[in-house]
Amino acid sequence: MKEFKVPIIYRSPLIAAIKRKRQEQDKMKKDFTPTLLDLGGLQIYLARHFGFCYGVKNAIEIAYRTIDENPGKRIFLLSEMIHNPHVNEDLQERGVRFLQDTRGKEILPFEMLTPDDIVITPAFGTTIQMEKRLQDIGLETKRFNTTCPFVEKVWNRAEQIARRGYSVIIHGRPEHEETRATFSHSIANTASVIIKNMEEAVELGKYITGEKPAEEFYREFRSRFSDGFNPADHLQRIGVVNQTTMLATETQAIADHLKQVMIGHYGLTETNLADRFADTRDTLCYATNDNQTAVNGMLDTDAHIAIVIGGYNSSNTSHLVALCEEKLPTYFIKDESKLLSAEQVLHYDLHSKQEVLTTDYLPHANPARILITSGASCPDALVEEVVRKVASLYQAEPKIEALIDEWTRNPGNKP
């Protein structure tokens, strides 16, 4: 896989040594057991896969190269390049300004842009309409486009099945930049509708079978279907694609459910299934799959708590949190500063959508077993800082320093 030039501020010698060794031991990515950092009375288990994915590394390399190669030029981002506050704040400190918030609301007027400016497209991609708007101003869009290749793969797959007469069902968060972009590209080629979850997939299936009247469809999926969408016509042949940061297992479950609906309603067999249902399993993002599978592997450990690190508006990180919450007390933090002390943690609650203060959160067992992972937009440097902070709360600094020294100076040694 391509090597990217990630700024040193985001790197971690410790995490790099761990990832490198795990990759050497498991080139086929079949081992999803976590890496144990044994600090005596504290045992930290790091997920097999976490942190910057291919698409994020690609976006960061393009953005920072653009800044370095264009001194004196005004540089803008359409919105947050990735959903990590540290990365976005650093870009702003380097002079980059954001044109929109994550929901597409203008922060700066587009009228201020000139052909001499640079506008970077974020890793989530953007809509066809926005691309045209920038091009009409005279801005170069292709050179400064950091759209993740796996997002573009979803767009391309949707276009392919559209050419074969399928409508597209998009599994995603309607307000998310990537889902809005995917919807824009999809409706340029075929009838499309966005669904949020399995519950909505079940309801959509009732329009396929005719259990629910079309009038209800327009109310239930308001603002989430293409112009002229007719359930009676456009749900006869379908394919499912997703926002790449959704739960891969949920997307697959949604596709499987709708496939069974089509089989039951039209009396299909495996030989003629493609007449009504497109196979789009190849659109699931490898990083989303790996990170989520690694969390499931990590959760097989007999641990006391889990810590998940990432931006609070990060879709892929929130799914890792949800997986951990099913089995353990889980603390979602954006960096080590949220571990206020051995007694208090300020963490984000997915349900109330706000930070909450929890006391007496660290396990008192000996050894205390703590699981740690991070989202695909979280720098490894932040993960190391959290590992160090947790070690310090257990007075295990000398052991973590010895471990870091051993693994970074002697990369041939385990993990």
N, C-alpha and C positions, 0 to 999 in steps of 0.2 A: 504494500500500500504506500502511496505517496507520503514523503516526509514534508511537513510544513514548518515554516519559520514562525514559531510562536514566541512572542516577546518574553524575555527572561522573567519579567515580573509575574508571569502566570505559571512558571515552571516550578517543579519540586524535585530535587535530586532523590529524595527518599521515594516518592511515589513513582518516579521514572524508573528507579532501580527495581521496584516491586513489579511494575507492569512489564518491564523488559524480561525479567526472569520468568514470570508466569507465561509470557508469550513463548519463550524458548521451550518451556516444559509442556506447553499445550498449544501447539501450532494450529490444531484443528478446532480449537475453542469448544472442546467437549467437556471440560472440567469446570463446573460452575461453583465449586466449593470456594469459600472465602479464604483470604490470606490472614493468617494469625500473627499478630504482633504480641508476643508473650512478654509481658512486663512484670511477671510475678503475680502480685496481688491484683493486677489489672490485665485483662486480656481483651485486646481490640481486634475485631474481625472486619477486614476490609472486603467489600464485594469484589468478585472476580473482574467485573467490568464497571467502570464509572468514569465520569468526567468527560472532557472535550471529545466530541465525536468528529468524524470526518468533515461533516458540513460546517461545524462551528470552527474547526481549525482553518478550513478554507476561507471562511468569512473573515476571521481575524487576520489572516495573512494578507488578504486583499486590502482590507481597511487600513492596516498599519503601513503597508507598502504605499498605498495611495497618499497617506499623510506625508511619508518620508520623501516621496518623489514629486510632491507638489507644494513646496514651501511658498507661502504668500497667497495661495489660492483659497477662496472660500469653499469649504467642504461641508456638505450636509448629509445626514442620514434621513431616509424616508421616515423611519421610526427606530425604536430600539433595534440594534443589529442582532442581538440575541437577548434572551431574557435572563441576564445576570447584571445586577446593579454595579458591581465592581468594574466590569468591562465597559459598560456604558458610561459610567462616571469618568473613567480614564480617557475614553475617547473625547468626552466633552472638555476635559482639562487640556487636551491637545488641540482644542479649537473647533472640533466637530460640533455642529448644531443639528438638533432634531426638528424635522418639519411637521411631524404628526405624533400623536400619542399612539399607544398600541391598538386602540380601537378605531384609528383612522381620523380622529379629530385634529384639525389644523392647529399647530402651535405657532408656526410662523406662516405669514402669507406667501403663497406661491408666486404672487406678483413681484416679489422682491428678487426672484431668481433671474439670472442672465445666462446666456450661452457659455460664458466664461467660467461659470461655477461648476462644481462637481457634486453630484448627488449619488450617494451609494445606496443601492437596493439591499435590504437586510437579508439574512439567511432564510427567512420565511418566504421570500419572494414578494411579488406585488401583483396587482390586478392588471389586466390588459389595458383597461381605461387609464390607469395611472401611468403606465409606460408611455402611452400615446400622449398624455398630458405633458410629460417631461420632454418627449421628443418634439412636440409642437413648440416648446420654449427654445429648442435648439440644443438641448443637453444630450451628451453621449451617455447612453444607458447600458450598453453591452459591456464595455470595459470595466465599469464600476458596479457590476452586478454580482453580489455574493450569494445568490440563491443556492441553497443546498442542492447538489446533484440528485439526491434521493427525493427531494420535493419535485424537481423537474421530471424525474422518472414517473411519479404519480401523474403529472400533467400529461406526459407522453402516452402513458397507458390509457388514460381516460380518452384521449384523442383517438387512439387505435380502436378501442371498442366502440366509440361513437361512430366511426366510419363503417362499422359492421352493424349499425342499426340499434345499438343498445342505449338506453338511458343510463345516467350515472347517479348512484346513491353515494353521497359523501358522508363518511362518519367523522365528525369533528365538532369542535366548539364554534358555533356560528360567528362569535365575536372575535375569534382569533385571526391574526393576520394571515397565517398560512391557509386556514380554511377559506377566508375571503378570497385569497389569491387562487386557490384551487377551484373554487366555485366559478370565478371569472373565466378561467381558462376552459373549464368544462362546458359552461353554457355557450361558449363560442362555437361549440361543435355539436351539442346535443341537449336534450331536456335533462335537467338535473335538479336534485333536491338534497338538502342537508339534514341529517338526523344526528341527534346528540348521543344516543345510548341505545341499549338493547330494548328498553321500554318503548322507545319510539319506533324501533325496528318492528316490534310486535304489532304496533298500531298501523304502521305502513303496510304490513302484510295483509291487514284486513281490507285495505283498499285494493290490493291485488286480487283477493278472492271475492270482492264485492260485498263483504259483510258490513262495510261502512260506506255511506254515500259520499260522492265526490265533494259535495258542499262542505262537509266536515273537514276534508283534507285541506281546503284553502284556509280554513280557520286554524286548524291544528299546526300547520307548517307555514303560517304566514311569514312573509319576507324571507323564506328559505327555499323557494323554488323558482325556476326560470320562467320567464314570460311565456304565457301560452301553455303552461304545463297542464296536461289533461290526464288525470290518474287512469282513466279507462283505457287510454291509448299508450301512454308513456311508461306504464308499469308492466307492460306485457313482455318486454325484453330489458333486462337490467344487469348492471355490474356494480360492484361495491369497491370504492377506493377510500383512503383515509387521510386525515391529517396525520402526518408521520409520527407525531409525538403522543398519540392516543395509546391506550392499552392495546397492544397487539392481539392479546387473547380476546379482548372484547370485539375488536374489528372482525376477527376470524369467526367468533361466535355469531355476530350479526350476519355475516355473509352466509354462514351455515344455516342459520334460521331462515333467511330469505330464500335460500336455495331449496330448502325443504318445503317452503310455502309454494314455490313454483312447481316443484315435483308433484306435490299433492293436488294443486289446482289444475295443472295441465296434464297430469298423468305421464310425466316424463320418466325416462330411464337414463342410466349413465351414458348410453349411446347417443341420445338426442337431447341431453341436458343443455348443450351449447346453443340450442335453438332459442332458449329463453334466458339462460344465465351465463354470464361471462366469468371465466376463471381469472381472478386478479390477485391471487396470493403473492405474486412477485412484487407487489407494491408495498409490502410491509417493510419498514426501515430496519436494516440490520442492527443499528445501534440501539434503537428502541427495544428490539427483541433481545439483544444481548444484555442490556442493562436490567431489563425486567426479569429475565431468566436468572441473572446473577443475584438479584435480590431474593428471588424464590429459593435459590441455592443457599444464600446466606441465612435465610430464615429457618433452615433446617438445624441451625446451631441452637443449642440450649442457652440462649442469651437472656439478659435481663431487660435491656432497653435498646432502641435503635435511634441513631442520629442521622438525619438526611440533610445534606447541605445543597443550597441552590437558591435562585431567585424565587421570590414568592409568587410571581406571575408566570413562572415556568411550567408549562403544561406537562412536559415529560417528567419533571421533578415531582410534581404533585401526584402523579400516578405511582411513583416509587414510594412516596409517603403513604398513600392509600394501601398499597400492598403490605407495607410494614405494620400499619395500624391494625390490620386484621389479626396480627399475632402478638404484638408487643406494644408497650408504651413507646410512643415515637415522638421525637422532637425535631421539628422542621426549622432549621436556622439558616440564615444567609451567610454567616461567618462566625469565627470564634468569639467575637465580642458579645454574642448573645448568650454564651455560657458565662453568666455574670459571676458565679462563684460555685463552690461545691454544693451550695444550698439552693441556688436560684438559677433558672433558665428562662429567657424570654424567647418564646418560639411562636411560629405562625400556626394558627388553627385553620385548617382547610374548611371547616364547617361554618365558623363564625366570620371567616375572611378577615381576621385581625390577629395581631400579636397578643399572646396571653402570657402571664407570669406564672410559672409553676415552681413550687418549692419542694425540697426533699426529693429531687428527681434522680439523683445518682444512686445506683445499687450499693448496698453496704456489704454484700457477700464477699467472700474471699475464696477464689478470685471473682472480681466483678467482670462480667462478660458484656461487652458493648459492641453492637454492630454499627458500622459507618459506611455510608455510600453517598454519592452526589449525583446531581443531574448532568445532562449532556452539555450544558452551557456553563458548568462550574469549573474554574481553574484548579489544577492540581495543587497549586500553592495554597489555596484556601483549605483544601482537605488536610494538607500537612499541618497548617496552623491549628485546625481543630484537633487533630491527633495530639499535637504538642500540648494544647490547652487541657485536654482531657487527662493526659499523663500528669500534667502539673497539679491538677485537682486531686490526684491520688499520690502526690509526692513521688512520682516515678520519673522525674526529669532525667536523672543520671542514666537510667536504663534506656529511655528513649533516645538520648544522645548517643549512647553506646551502640544502639541498634542502627541509628542513622549513619554513624561512622562506619560500622561494619558493612552495611549494604551498599553505601555509596563509594567507599574505598575498595571494597572487595565484591564487585557485582557478581562474581561467580558463586558466592555463598547463597544459601537459601534466602528468600522465603520458600 
